Amino acid sequence: MQAKSIWENCYFSLPATYRIRVVGVLDKGWSERLAGMNIKTVKEDNLSPVTTLEGQLKDQAELLGVLNALYNLGITLKYVERLDKQ
């Protein structure tokens, strides 16, 4: 019996909805540069502000473009989550 690959049901060339959380404040004006993702910042008690980016990206190449843009801005990632169910 062959083991099932964890990548068997992943389709990297199809659209998917992602949630990306980063440390700090990211102005909503960056939305267009970040593939049109919705940007929302919250400040929790005595903690650094956290910005959430959420939206549909056309493929993983577009996701990589968003992540590279955040990296180039010096933004620290908390996590990246795919919201769609496969």
C-alpha positions in Angstrom: 0.0 0.0 0.0 1.5 3.3 -1.1 1.4 6.3 1.4 -0.7 9.2 0.3 1.3 12.3 -0.5 0.4 15.5 1.5 0.6 17.4 -1.8 -1.9 15.1 -3.6 -4.9 17.5 -3.2 -3.0 20.8 -3.6 -3.5 22.7 -6.7 -0.9 25.5 -6.8 -2.1 27.0 -10.1 -5.7 27.6 -9.0 -7.2 30.6 -7.1 -7.3 30.4 -3.3 -8.3 32.6 -0.4 -5.5 33.5 2.1 -5.2 35.2 5.4 -1.7 36.6 6.2 -1.0 38.2 9.6 2.0 40.5 10.1 3.4 42.4 13.0 2.9 46.1 12.9 0.7 48.6 11.0 0.3 48.4 7.3 -1.6 51.2 5.7 -4.7 50.3 3.7 -3.2 52.1 0.8 -0.9 49.1 0.2 -3.9 47.0 -0.8 -3.4 47.6 -4.6 0.3 46.7 -4.4 -0.6 43.6 -2.4 -2.9 42.0 -5.0 -6.0 43.8 -3.8 -6.0 42.1 -0.4 -8.2 43.6 2.3 -6.0 45.1 5.1 -7.2 45.5 8.7 -5.0 46.4 11.7 -5.9 45.7 15.3 -4.1 46.6 18.5 -4.6 44.3 21.4 -4.0 45.3 25.0 -0.3 45.9 25.7 0.7 44.1 22.5 2.1 45.3 19.2 -0.4 46.0 16.5 -1.2 43.2 14.1 -2.3 43.6 10.5 -4.4 41.0 8.7 -4.4 40.8 5.0 -7.1 38.6 3.5 -8.3 37.9 0.0 -8.3 35.7 -3.0 -5.1 35.2 -5.0 -5.1 33.7 -8.4 -2.3 31.2 -7.7 0.7 30.6 -5.6 2.9 32.8 -7.8 0.7 35.7 -6.8 1.0 34.6 -3.1 4.8 34.6 -3.5 4.6 38.2 -4.9 2.7 39.4 -1.9 5.1 37.7 0.5 8.1 39.1 -1.3 6.6 42.6 -1.2 6.1 42.3 2.6 9.6 41.0 3.0 11.0 44.0 1.0 9.0 46.3 3.4 10.7 44.7 6.3 7.4 43.4 7.7 7.6 40.4 10.1 5.2 37.5 9.2 3.2 35.9 12.0 1.5 33.3 9.8 0.0 32.5 6.3 -3.2 30.5 6.2 -5.1 29.1 3.3 -8.8 29.5 4.0 -10.3 27.4 1.2 -11.2 23.8 1.8 -9.7 21.4 -0.7 
